[in-house]
Amino acid sequence: MRSALTVSCTLTALLWAGTVAALPILPGATCTGTCGTLAAADGVVTLPPLGGSYAYVSTVGAPTLGTAGLQLAGTTNGSILVMPAFTAVAGTVLEFWFDYVTTDGGAYADYAWADLLNAGDLSRAAMIFTAETNASGNTVPGQTLPALSATLSPTSTGVVPGAPAFSVLGTDSATCYAAGCGYTGWIKATYRVGVSGTYRLRTGVANVSDTSFASALASAASVRVPEPGSLLTFATAVAATVLRRRRRRPAGPHQAD
């Protein structure tokens, strides 16, 4: 058994909104596992730089991912949130903020990602963000994860080390397994849409090798519209009434290797 260490007119439309302690899903969005939104700072996770609420995915109570997500070797369970479809013309600038929080460490390289999917067949249009728990070195972008199409600011970062408190980590909140645990703080990712089309944003987080010492990804976003009205479909979708939905199970202890 492993044990824990003691230890804007520029910004025109928010992608999501929610309320504290709720797990709402926007109509048209899909959640596999544990995901939702928060509208207040929570532990080490502050409100995003653009203000407003933020979405999250967490490995707490998450199901086995199987063929979903990035399908990396050693992946066990995880959560995936796919936001409603939106239309964007070429030249639209998507601006995202991400904060990766992990209580794992050592050889247990939990990871998180965000990618833009083509709405029609859910194929990947662009990789936006990656993070990977590491005992040393950068956490963002993930050292063994796919290359990014977006520009990060800062371009790379480690974690603020220590046992991170974040309520969506469940009983693992404020614990730390080994070196590599901590949180990144908000990181900005900017992506300019190259081809007009309809897209969906997917965020995900996964455990590696076992199912405990949870990790989570907080995210928020906005858009800069090259022409007035070019994202009306998107703005209408995200302004809709949110639905409450919750799927959560206790996380089990790490097993010895």
Beta strands, then each sheet from edge to edge (+ up, - down):
strand 1: 24-25
strand 2: 30-32
strand 3: 34-38
strand 4: 54-58
strand 5: 75-82
strand 6: 86-88
strand 7: 93-102
strand 8: 111-118
strand 9: 124-132
strand 10: 151-153
strand 11: 160-161
strand 12: 182-183
strand 13: 187-192
strand 14: 197-208
strand 15: 215-224
strand 16: 243-244
sheet 1: 1+ 16-
sheet 2: 2+ 5- 14+ 6-
sheet 3: 2+ 5- 14+ 8- 9+
sheet 4: 3+ 4- 15+ 7- 12+ 11-
sheet 5: 3+ 4- 15+ 7- 13+ 10-
end
